[in-house]
Amino acid sequence: MPVQDLEKIFQEKIDQEIKIEPRDWMPEAYRKTNIRQISQHAHSEVVGMLPEGNWISRAPSLKRKAILLAKVQDEGGHGLYLYSAAETLGMSRDEMISDLLSGKAKYSSIFNYPALTWADMGAVGWLVDGAAILNQVMLCRTSYGPYARAMVRICKEESFHQRQGFEALLVLSRGTDAQKAMCQESINRWWWPSLMMFGPKDSESTNSDQSMKWKIKRKTNDELRQQFVDMIAEQIKVLGMRLPDDQLKWNEERKHYDFGEINWDEFWNVVKGNGPCNKQRLDARKKAHDDGAWVRAAALAYAAKKINTKNEKAA
């Protein structure tokens, strides 16, 4: 069948909300776009464990330690689901991890900022996971079946992470003057990087139009960013804190909040590998990969031994 006919059938399935499955014909560009997006998402979950894992031993109570430990475990699981989904498109996990460790593959720029205080664990949960959820809920309806199904469980767990983060900040916001100040200072540092999580402006997003046509994405970067601002601008009132944006104001005509301009120079600088913690994060992942080499070798040897034992019994 001519490629043009295959592309027509493929787009018709997309338009009819029929999921694309691994054995279905798909344009090579669709395959590559999904591999890039899903593997980047998986890398973000794994790298995102680093700033939080650093606070597990320093959590202020056993309760907070248990919550944070559970959250970090969840994120490790999300990475596994997503790597598995990406593998159905023909790229091995070893290749994806190699691309991450070499710096070829990207992950969310938000994780290249340092977590300096305990309040950051609340701000990351509320703002960073809150921004992620808006994008990820949309991905539950993405056109590639394995990705959409993986996102259902991930979104349920991420919504817990956001509520946990907000509750941690709520406790601080009702504490001592020092705790309130720590809460506000953390919000100040994480607000703008959280807005950057939605990616570049629509006018500069090279993949957005095609991804929308293929229903890999359902909303544009700017639409999701506006939705996030509207949500957080109301939630922060409960905390009695303020967002670090003097231009933040409700626009009655638009029925949305107006907000200030993002520092796009900073955004692109971090994306290109020059953020505060880019080198630190990659160095930590490389060390973990190297330190775990013996575990991977042992697992492969054990699997081979089981197969050999089974074959010997069958013989």
TADANOR-V101593 format. One line per field, one symbol per residue. psi: psi as a letter, one per 40 degrees, with the letter a starting at -180 (. if undefined). burial: I if it has 16 or more other C-alpha atoms within 10 Angstrom, else O. A space follows every 10 residues. Layout:
BEGIN
psi=???
burial=???
END
This chain:
BEGIN
psi=hidddddddd dddddefhih ideiiiiddd dddddddddd dddddddedd dddeedeeie iddddddddd dddddddddd dddddddeee hidddddddd deediiihdd eeiihdiddd dddddddddd ddddddddee eidhdddddd dddddddddd dddddddddd ddeeaidddd ddddddddde dddddedeai ideehdeddd dddefdidii dddddddddd ddddddddef aiigheehih hdddfihiii higddddddd deefideddd dddddddddd dedddddddd dddddddddd dddd.
burial=OOOOOOOOOI IOOIOOOOII OIOOOIOOOI IOIIIIIIII IIIIIIIIII IIOOIIOOIO OOOIIOOIIO IIOIIIIIII IIIIIIIIIO IOOOOIIOOI IOOOOIIIII IIIIIOOIII IIIIIIIIII IIIIIIIIII IIIIIIIIII IOOIIOIIIO IIIIIIIIII OIIOOOOOII IIIIIIIIII IIIIIIIIII IOOOOOOIOO IOOIIIIIII IIOIIIOIII OIIOOOOOIO IOIIOOOIOO OOOOOOIIIO OOOOOOIIOI IOIOIOIIOO IIOOIIOOIO OOOOOOOOOO OOOOOOOOOO OOOOO
END
